[in-house]
Amino acid sequence: MPLHTYLPQDRLRAWARGETLPDRTSGSALFADISGFTALTEGLRESLGTRQGAEELSKQLGTVYTALIFEVEKYGGSVIDFAGDAMTCWFDDLNGSATSRATACAFALQEAMKSFASIALPNGRTTALTLKVAVASGPARRFMVGDPTIHYIDALAGATVSRTSTAEHLSQKGDVLLDGATVNALGEALIVKE
């Protein structure tokens, strides 16, 4: 597998320029959690059997994550980590635009998920995938962990990242939740409906 498959886009761009990313940074963290994979997994297993169901699930996962990663990169973000059916992304504060780019991306992710609102299963039934997205803004730590001879993992840590987890637990399917720092940074550019 090529190296770029495992590393966030911002780290790859920095390495291409012969630079390193600072370990202390400011910007916006985006946490996106997909719901519905359990039902999809069970439906594919029941319809196709364990082995073929797993192969089809892998294809579905690839399709979903390709659509979501496209949106993250389109808005200048980098996918930092995947954990189960969730992904953590970082939008570095370039010219003060991190909050607006991360927020626009959050809504673009919700729009992209509409393609997966009704997934036809081989047994004639359908299932759906939905998304909850949380955005928090502020300082964070970026670093790489691991053994360079085996595997590196890009890490994002700090209170800003923790707030995305809190917001995600408070959100419902289809929601985009923003923390107070993001709302304040957006100011009048943000129209709140609820």
C-alpha positions in Angstrom: 0.0 0.0 0.0 1.3 3.5 -0.8 2.4 5.7 2.1 -0.2 8.3 1.3 -2.9 5.8 2.2 -1.9 6.0 5.8 -1.1 9.6 6.4 -3.2 12.8 6.6 -3.0 15.1 3.6 -1.6 18.0 5.5 1.3 15.9 6.8 2.0 14.6 3.3 2.0 18.1 1.9 4.4 19.2 4.6 6.8 16.3 3.9 6.7 17.1 0.2 7.9 20.6 1.0 10.6 19.2 3.4 8.8 20.6 6.4 7.3 19.2 9.6 3.9 20.0 11.1 4.1 22.0 14.4 3.1 19.9 17.4 1.0 22.8 18.7 -1.6 24.2 16.4 -4.9 25.9 16.2 -7.9 25.2 14.0 -11.1 23.1 14.0 -11.6 19.4 14.7 -14.4 17.6 13.0 -15.7 14.2 14.3 -18.1 12.3 12.0 -19.8 9.2 13.3 -21.7 6.9 10.9 -24.7 4.9 12.2 -26.3 1.9 10.5 -23.3 -0.3 9.7 -24.5 -3.0 12.1 -27.8 -3.4 10.3 -25.9 -3.3 6.9 -23.5 -5.9 8.1 -26.2 -8.2 9.4 -28.3 -7.7 6.2 -25.4 -8.6 4.0 -24.4 -11.6 6.1 -28.0 -12.9 6.1 -28.3 -12.4 2.3 -24.9 -13.4 1.1 -23.3 -15.5 3.8 -20.4 -14.6 6.0 -17.6 -14.5 3.5 -19.4 -12.8 0.6 -21.3 -10.5 3.0 -17.9 -9.4 4.4 -16.6 -8.7 0.9 -19.7 -6.7 0.0 -19.5 -4.8 3.3 -15.9 -3.9 2.5 -17.0 -2.4 -0.8 -19.8 -0.4 0.9 -17.4 0.9 3.5 -15.0 2.0 0.7 -17.8 3.8 -1.2 -19.0 5.6 1.9 -15.6 6.7 3.2 -14.5 7.7 -0.3 -17.4 10.1 -0.5 -16.7 11.5 3.0 -13.0 11.9 2.5 -13.6 13.7 -0.8 -15.6 16.3 1.1 -13.0 16.7 3.8 -10.2 17.2 1.4 -12.3 19.5 -0.8 -12.7 21.9 2.2 -9.0 21.7 3.0 -9.2 19.3 5.9 -7.2 16.2 6.7 -8.5 12.9 8.0 -6.4 12.1 11.0 -7.9 8.9 12.3 -10.6 6.2 11.7 -12.1 4.5 14.7 -14.7 1.9 13.9 -17.4 3.8 12.0 -16.1 7.3 12.9 -13.4 9.6 11.6 -11.6 12.5 13.1 -10.5 15.3 10.9 -8.4 18.5 11.3 -8.8 21.9 9.6 -5.7 24.0 10.3 -6.4 27.6 10.9 -5.1 29.0 7.6 -5.9 32.7 7.4 -8.5 32.3 10.1 -10.7 30.1 7.9 -10.7 26.8 9.8 -14.1 27.3 11.5 -15.9 28.2 8.3 -14.3 25.4 6.2 -14.9 22.8 8.9 -18.5 23.9 9.3 -19.2 24.0 5.6 -17.6 20.5 5.4 -19.9 19.2 8.1 -22.9 20.2 6.1 -21.3 18.8 2.9 -20.8 15.5 4.7 -24.5 15.4 5.6 -25.4 16.1 2.0 -23.0 13.3 0.8 -24.7 10.8 3.2 -28.0 11.3 1.5 -26.7 8.8 -1.2 -26.7 6.1 1.5 -30.2 6.8 2.9 -31.6 3.7 1.2 -29.2 0.9 0.5 -30.7 -2.1 -1.3 -29.8 -5.5 0.1 -29.7 -8.7 -2.0 -32.6 -10.1 0.0 -34.9 -7.3 -1.3 -34.9 -5.3 2.0 -33.2 -1.9 2.4 -31.2 -0.3 5.1 -29.8 3.2 5.7 -26.6 4.8 6.9 -26.8 8.2 8.7 -24.3 10.6 10.1 -23.7 12.7 13.2 -21.1 15.5 12.9 -19.5 17.6 15.6 -17.1 20.6 15.1 -15.0 22.2 17.8 -12.4 24.9 17.4 -9.3 25.9 19.3 -5.8 24.7 20.1 -4.7 21.1 19.6 -1.6 18.9 19.7 -0.5 17.1 16.5 2.1 14.4 16.7 3.1 11.0 15.3 3.4 8.0 17.5 4.7 4.5 16.8 7.9 2.8 15.7 9.2 4.2 12.4 10.4 0.7 11.4 6.8 -0.7 11.9 4.1 1.8 11.7 3.3 5.5 12.4 0.0 6.8 13.6 -0.9 10.5 13.3 -2.5 11.7 16.5 -4.6 14.8 17.4 -5.2 15.6 21.1 -6.4 18.3 23.5 -9.5 19.9 24.8 -10.7 20.9 21.4 -10.8 17.3 20.2 -12.5 16.2 23.5 -15.3 18.7 22.8 -16.1 17.0 19.5 -16.6 13.7 21.4 -19.0 15.4 23.9 -20.9 17.1 21.1 -21.2 13.8 19.2 -22.7 12.1 22.2 -25.3 14.9 22.4 -26.2 14.9 18.8 -28.8 12.9 16.8 -28.7 11.3 13.4 -28.4 14.0 10.8 -27.2 16.7 13.2 -24.3 19.0 12.9 -23.3 20.3 16.3 -20.8 23.2 16.8 -19.1 24.1 20.1 -19.2 27.6 21.5 -15.8 28.5 20.2 -16.9 27.6 16.6 -20.2 29.5 17.0 -18.3 32.6 18.3 -15.8 32.4 15.5 -18.5 32.2 12.8 -20.4 35.1 14.3 -23.1 36.5 12.1 -22.1 34.2 9.3 -23.9 31.4 11.2 -27.7 31.1 11.0 -29.0 28.9 13.9 -32.3 27.1 13.2 -32.6 25.3 16.6 
